[in-house]
Amino acid sequence: MTALEVGCGDGLYSLAMAQLVGSRGRVVSVDVKPETIQRFERRLARSRFLTRIEPRLCTEQNLAIEDLEGQFDFVLAVYVLHHASDPARLMANVLLALKPGSLFLVLEPRHHASPAECQAIESAALAVGLTVADHPKFRRDWAVALARPSSPDHDA
């Protein structure tokens, strides 16, 4: 399994995903802040997952994963997308990264992201061709599970 974390921060979720993907799996962790990636690389060097996780510096417009197009089984973004100035562009990057039929889980904090921001995130996903697979229930967070359609008539 190959997983991607968008906005990895200190890598908490990336480290958890590295355990889940197993010894032959891979996690790519991207963030826009060089100091965040450097801090995560230091943390990663002390972990047992050094060979499973690849931190990458990205920009808001480009997730820096063009070499991995169509290779991700799962993408995660926790408390990230409400900060994006162009959610549709970010969603388009994620769509290209996902394998057909694979999932993108988005979590946003109810205490910070407004319902309108959450709706805009979902609308941006639908506009680029992702579909809503589920609205998982979290006590403190708004969440949407998005999928890249597996049928050819849905792919762009």
C-alpha positions as CSV (number, residue, x, y, z in Angstrom):
1,M,0.0,0.0,0.0
2,T,1.1,3.5,-0.8
3,A,-0.2,6.4,1.2
4,L,0.2,10.2,1.1
5,E,-0.2,12.7,3.9
6,V,-0.9,16.3,2.7
7,G,0.3,18.8,5.3
8,C,2.3,16.3,7.4
9,G,3.4,18.7,10.1
10,D,5.3,16.8,12.7
11,G,4.4,13.5,11.0
12,L,2.1,12.0,13.7
13,Y,-0.3,10.6,11.1
14,S,2.5,9.7,8.7
15,L,4.2,7.6,11.4
16,A,0.9,5.9,12.1
17,M,0.3,5.2,8.4
18,A,3.8,3.8,8.1
19,Q,2.9,1.2,10.6
20,L,-0.4,0.3,8.8
21,V,1.2,0.0,5.3
22,G,3.6,-2.6,6.6
23,S,7.2,-3.3,5.8
24,R,6.7,-3.3,2.0
25,G,4.5,-0.2,2.0
26,R,5.4,3.4,1.5
27,V,4.2,6.8,2.9
28,V,5.0,10.1,1.2
29,S,4.6,13.1,3.5
30,V,4.4,16.6,2.0
31,D,4.4,20.0,3.7
32,V,4.8,23.6,2.5
33,K,7.2,24.7,5.3
34,P,10.9,23.7,4.9
35,E,11.4,23.9,8.7
36,T,8.5,21.5,9.2
37,I,10.0,19.0,6.8
38,Q,13.4,19.3,8.5
39,R,11.9,18.8,11.9
40,F,10.0,15.7,10.6
41,E,13.1,14.3,9.0
42,R,14.9,14.5,12.4
43,R,12.0,12.8,14.1
44,L,11.9,10.2,11.3
45,A,15.6,9.4,11.7
46,R,14.9,8.3,15.3
47,S,12.0,6.1,14.3
48,R,11.9,2.6,12.9
49,F,10.1,3.8,9.8
50,L,12.9,5.6,8.1
51,T,12.8,3.3,5.0
52,R,9.0,3.6,4.7
53,I,8.4,7.3,4.8
54,E,9.6,9.9,2.3
55,P,9.1,13.5,3.4
56,R,8.9,16.1,0.6
57,L,8.7,19.8,0.4
58,C,5.8,21.0,-1.7
59,T,4.0,24.2,-2.6
60,E,0.3,25.0,-2.2
61,Q,-0.1,24.7,-6.0
62,N,2.1,21.6,-6.5
63,L,2.3,18.6,-4.1
64,A,5.6,17.6,-5.7
65,I,4.4,14.0,-6.4
66,E,4.3,14.1,-10.3
67,D,6.6,11.0,-10.3
68,L,4.0,9.1,-8.4
69,E,0.9,9.8,-10.4
70,G,-1.8,7.2,-10.0
71,Q,0.1,5.3,-7.3
72,F,-1.6,6.2,-4.1
73,D,-4.1,3.8,-2.4
74,F,-4.9,6.4,0.3
75,V,-4.5,10.1,0.9
76,L,-5.0,11.9,4.2
77,A,-5.3,15.7,4.9
78,V,-5.9,16.6,8.5
79,Y,-6.7,20.3,9.4
80,V,-5.0,21.4,6.1
81,L,-7.5,22.3,3.4
82,H,-9.2,25.2,5.1
83,H,-5.9,27.0,4.8
84,A,-5.6,26.4,1.0
85,S,-6.1,29.5,-1.2
86,D,-7.0,27.3,-4.1
87,P,-8.7,24.0,-2.9
88,A,-9.6,23.0,-6.4
89,R,-6.0,23.0,-7.5
90,L,-5.0,20.9,-4.5
91,M,-7.9,18.5,-5.2
92,A,-6.8,18.2,-8.8
93,N,-3.3,17.2,-7.6
94,V,-4.8,14.6,-5.2
95,L,-7.1,13.2,-8.0
96,L,-4.0,12.6,-10.2
97,A,-2.2,11.0,-7.3
98,L,-4.9,8.5,-6.4
99,K,-5.4,5.1,-8.0
100,P,-8.9,4.6,-9.5
101,G,-11.2,3.6,-6.7
102,S,-8.9,4.8,-3.9
103,L,-9.8,7.2,-1.1
104,F,-8.9,10.7,0.1
105,L,-9.9,11.4,3.7
106,V,-10.3,15.1,4.7
107,L,-10.7,16.2,8.3
108,E,-11.3,19.8,9.3
109,P,-11.7,21.2,12.8
110,R,-15.3,22.3,13.5
111,H,-13.9,24.9,16.0
112,H,-11.9,26.6,13.2
113,A,-13.2,25.8,9.8
114,S,-16.7,27.2,9.1
115,P,-19.5,25.1,7.5
116,A,-19.1,27.3,4.4
117,E,-15.3,26.4,4.2
118,C,-16.1,22.7,4.6
119,Q,-18.7,22.9,1.9
120,A,-16.3,24.8,-0.4
121,I,-13.7,22.0,0.1
122,E,-16.3,19.3,-0.8
123,S,-17.5,21.4,-3.8
124,A,-13.9,21.8,-5.0
125,A,-13.4,18.0,-4.8
126,L,-16.6,17.3,-6.8
127,A,-15.6,19.9,-9.4
128,V,-12.3,18.1,-10.2
129,G,-14.0,14.7,-10.5
130,L,-13.7,13.2,-7.0
131,T,-16.9,11.7,-5.6
132,V,-18.2,11.6,-2.0
133,A,-17.8,8.1,-0.6
134,D,-18.9,8.9,2.9
135,H,-19.2,11.6,5.6
136,P,-17.5,9.8,8.6
137,K,-18.8,11.1,11.9
138,F,-16.2,12.6,14.3
139,R,-17.1,14.4,17.5
140,R,-14.9,17.5,17.0
141,D,-14.2,17.4,13.3
142,W,-16.0,17.6,10.0
143,A,-14.9,14.8,7.6
144,V,-15.5,13.7,4.1
145,A,-14.1,10.5,2.4
146,L,-13.6,11.2,-1.3
147,A,-12.9,8.7,-4.0
148,R,-11.4,8.7,-7.4
149,P,-14.0,7.0,-9.5
150,S,-12.9,3.6,-10.9
151,S,-15.0,3.6,-14.0
152,P,-13.5,5.1,-17.1
153,D,-16.5,7.3,-17.8
154,H,-15.8,9.2,-14.6
155,D,-12.1,9.8,-15.2
156,A,-11.0,13.0,-16.8
